[in-house]
């Protein structure tokens, strides 16, 4: 489902499958389905993911573009949770910078090549 939605959001991006072939991301869910068929894996999980992804993409992107009606909206409690989480994150401070956490041993020496 996530792969399908991502492939619809960025349809012209190039993706490389196992180093064998390159294709546009629009075709990636179908290529992964074809690989599962080739390898003898069950295809029902992929088909359900493609259907769920298409339904989600239709309800959140395509339908609102045509009618300006949002059928599938994020609930208010989720917006409130997002606001609370942002305030809680600011209250505890930002995480320690990696260069400070690593100490002196991993700081680097800044040597320039071919500098006399």
N, C-alpha and C positions, 0 to 999 in steps of 0.2 A: 504494500500500500504506500509506504513512504517512498519507495523507489519510483513508483508510478507518478506520484504527485511531484517529486523532484524532476522527473523527466518531462513533465508537462510545463513546469516553471522555466526550465532551461532547455528548450527543445533543440537548439542548434549547437550546443556544446558537444565537443568530441569526447568519446570515451573509448578506451582500449580494453578489449575483453581478453584476459589471459595472455596478452601479448600476441594474439593471433590475428585479430582484426580490429579495425577502428570503425566506429559508427556514431551517428548522432544519438544523443540521449533520448530523443523521442522514441527510438526503436529499442531501447535497452530492456524494458520489461518483457517485450516479446522475444528478444534474443535470449534472455535468461530462461524464459519458458521453453524455448526451443532446446536450449542446453539441457534442461531437466528431462525433456522427452528423449533426447539422445542418450543421456546417461541412465535412463530407465527409472528415474525418480517419479514420485507421484506429482501430477500437475495440478491437482485440486487446490492446494494451498496457494500456488501462484495465481491461478484463475480467480480465487476468492480475493486475494490481495489486489489484483488489477481491477476487479469489480468494485471493491470498497474504495480504492483510490480514485476511480473514475467518479463514483457517486459523491465522494467528498469534494473533489475538484469541481464537479458540476455545481454542487450546492453552495460552495464558498466563492467560486470565481466566475464561472460562465453564466449562471442564472442571475446573479446580481448585476452583471454587466448588461444583460439584455432587459431586465425589468426594474432594476434599481430596488429590488426587494431582497432582504437578507433572510433566508429561511433558517440557516444554520449559523447561530451567533454564539460567541463566547459568553458563558453565564457571568452575571455580575459578581458572584462570589469568587470567580477566578480572577477578575480584575482587581478585587479587593485583596486577594491573596498576593497578587503580583505587587501591588503597592506596599503591603505589609512587608513582603520579602525584601523589597528595595530599601525600605526604611531600616529593617533589621540589619541588612548588609552594611549600610552606612554607619549604624550605631557601633558595630563591632570593629569597624575600620577595614582598611584594605589589606589584602594578603601581603606577606613579606616579599620584597623583591628578590628574585632568584640570585642575583649577584651578592646581595647581603647575606642570604641564607647559606650560600656555598662557602663563605669564608675566604681567607686569603689564598688558599691552595689552588683554587680554580678561577682566580681573577683574570689571568692572562698577563702577558708581558709586553704586548704591543711592539713586537719586533717587525721592522719593515724589511722586506726582501730587497737586495741590491742597493742598500743605502750605505754609502761610504762616508 
